[in-house]
Amino acid sequence: MKRICTMLILGMAFVLTFCTSSQKLANKVPKVTYMANIEPIISTSCSPCHIPPKGNKEPYNTYAAVKSDVDEIIRRVKLNPTDKGFMPMKHPKLSDSTVNVFVQWKADGLLEK
């Protein structure tokens, strides 16, 4: 009986060693940041209109500018090309996955780095 209990305890210890909480898994998913994820999208999709000195629209060349206007950016990139205010103007609609990067950035707390 003692031997069976010992085997059960060792077996449970082995199984529990590989268990992780959902919090630990959530911490392993990289957060979206301005420098790594948002700035490259802005550079390729919003240039030259929103990048000084050539741009004559709201400048989005800094973290602070994009952070302060993130709700409006998300709203406008979600519009359809035929809707008033659609961005990027005169260009194809951004993919859903690209739009979701902005949404996730906001959900992650608008991290810079």
C-alpha positions as CSV (number, residue, x, y, z in Angstrom):
1,M,0.0,0.0,0.0
2,K,2.9,2.3,0.9
3,R,4.5,1.6,-2.4
4,I,1.3,2.4,-4.3
5,C,0.9,5.7,-2.5
6,T,4.5,6.7,-3.2
7,M,4.0,5.9,-6.9
8,L,0.8,7.9,-7.1
9,I,2.5,10.9,-5.4
10,L,5.5,10.7,-7.8
11,G,3.1,10.4,-10.7
12,M,1.1,13.4,-9.7
13,A,4.2,15.4,-9.1
14,F,5.4,14.6,-12.6
15,V,2.1,15.6,-14.1
16,L,1.9,18.8,-12.1
17,T,5.4,19.8,-13.2
18,F,4.1,20.3,-16.7
19,C,1.0,22.2,-15.8
20,T,0.9,26.0,-16.3
21,S,-1.6,28.6,-15.5
22,S,-3.3,30.6,-18.2
23,Q,-1.6,33.7,-16.7
24,K,1.9,32.2,-17.4
25,L,0.8,31.5,-21.0
26,A,-0.5,35.0,-21.4
27,N,2.8,36.4,-20.2
28,K,4.6,34.5,-23.0
29,V,2.6,36.2,-25.8
30,P,4.6,39.2,-26.9
31,K,2.8,42.5,-26.5
32,V,2.4,44.9,-29.4
33,T,4.6,47.9,-29.2
34,Y,4.9,51.1,-31.1
35,M,8.6,50.6,-32.1
36,A,8.3,47.0,-33.2
37,N,4.8,46.8,-34.7
38,I,3.1,50.2,-35.2
39,E,5.9,52.4,-36.5
40,P,6.6,50.1,-39.5
41,I,3.0,50.1,-40.5
42,I,2.8,53.9,-40.2
43,S,6.0,54.2,-42.2
44,T,4.7,52.1,-45.1
45,S,1.0,52.8,-45.1
46,C,0.7,56.4,-44.0
47,S,3.7,57.9,-45.8
48,P,4.1,60.5,-47.2
49,C,0.8,62.1,-46.2
50,H,1.3,61.8,-42.4
51,I,5.1,61.9,-42.3
52,P,6.8,65.4,-42.3
53,P,8.2,67.2,-44.1
54,K,6.3,66.0,-47.2
55,G,3.1,65.2,-45.3
56,N,0.5,67.9,-45.0
57,K,-1.9,65.9,-42.8
58,E,-1.9,65.2,-39.1
59,P,1.7,64.1,-38.4
60,Y,2.2,60.5,-37.2
61,N,5.9,60.4,-37.1
62,T,6.2,60.1,-33.3
63,Y,5.0,57.7,-30.7
64,A,3.2,60.5,-28.8
65,A,1.3,61.7,-31.9
66,V,0.1,58.2,-32.8
67,K,-0.8,57.3,-29.2
68,S,-2.9,60.5,-28.8
69,D,-4.8,59.8,-32.0
70,V,-5.1,56.0,-31.9
71,D,-8.9,55.9,-31.6
72,E,-9.3,58.0,-34.7
73,I,-6.7,56.0,-36.6
74,I,-8.5,52.7,-35.7
75,R,-11.8,54.2,-36.7
76,R,-10.6,55.4,-40.0
77,V,-8.7,52.3,-41.1
78,K,-11.7,50.2,-40.3
79,L,-13.9,52.2,-42.8
80,N,-14.5,51.0,-46.3
81,P,-12.8,52.7,-49.2
82,T,-16.1,54.3,-50.3
83,D,-16.8,55.8,-46.8
84,K,-15.9,59.4,-46.0
85,G,-12.7,59.6,-43.9
86,F,-11.4,56.2,-45.1
87,M,-7.6,55.8,-44.7
88,P,-5.2,55.2,-46.3
89,M,-6.8,57.6,-48.8
90,K,-6.2,56.6,-52.5
91,H,-4.7,53.2,-51.4
92,P,-6.2,49.8,-50.8
93,K,-7.8,49.0,-47.5
94,L,-5.4,47.7,-44.9
95,S,-5.8,44.0,-44.1
96,D,-7.8,42.9,-41.1
97,S,-4.6,41.6,-39.5
98,T,-2.9,44.9,-40.0
99,V,-5.9,46.8,-38.5
100,N,-5.9,44.3,-35.6
101,V,-2.3,45.3,-34.8
102,F,-3.5,48.8,-33.9
103,V,-6.4,47.3,-31.9
104,Q,-4.1,44.9,-30.0
105,W,-1.6,47.7,-29.4
106,K,-4.4,49.7,-27.7
107,A,-5.5,46.6,-25.7
108,D,-1.9,46.0,-24.6
109,G,-1.6,49.5,-23.1
110,L,-0.1,51.5,-26.0
111,L,3.5,50.4,-25.2
112,E,6.3,52.3,-26.8
113,K,9.0,49.7,-26.6
